[in-house]
Amino acid sequence: METIIIEETIDAPAIVLDAERGLMNISGASYPNNALLVYNPIYKWVEQCATQKLDSLKCEFYYSYVNSASKKAIYELMLQMDRLLENSSTKVIVRWFYDKYDEDMLEIGKEFAEMVKLPFEFIEKLG
């Protein structure tokens, strides 16, 4: 699987998908007009992970803002990773980063954690 790097734009997050390192990293603001266009490459990549038999997949999220369409897209991604965890030998962990004073992003992460079986780590940043 090739590494995919998508640069951050004004309304979409930076995305790094690296199967060799077992890493998915999504960071920045997410409020595109069409969230599916932004998240479809991630969905396809996670599908490929299921066939590649990765030992582990560390999924790092560090959002500064997400709109409702992005929340839905992220939820779909969480469900997909949940299935990966359940149906393969891949160990999946979610690391949800949030700024120290950004309680909204922490709460969004906690909501996702309650909706899936994925193990979550919440990591406070001082930014």
Secondary structure, 3 states (H helix, E strand, C coil): CCCEEECCCCCCCEEEEECCCCEEEEEEEECCCCHHHHHHHHHHHHHHHHHHCCCEEEEEEEEEEECHHHHHHHHHHHHHHHHHHHHCCCEEEEEEEEECCCHHHHHHHHHHHHHCCCCEEEEEECC
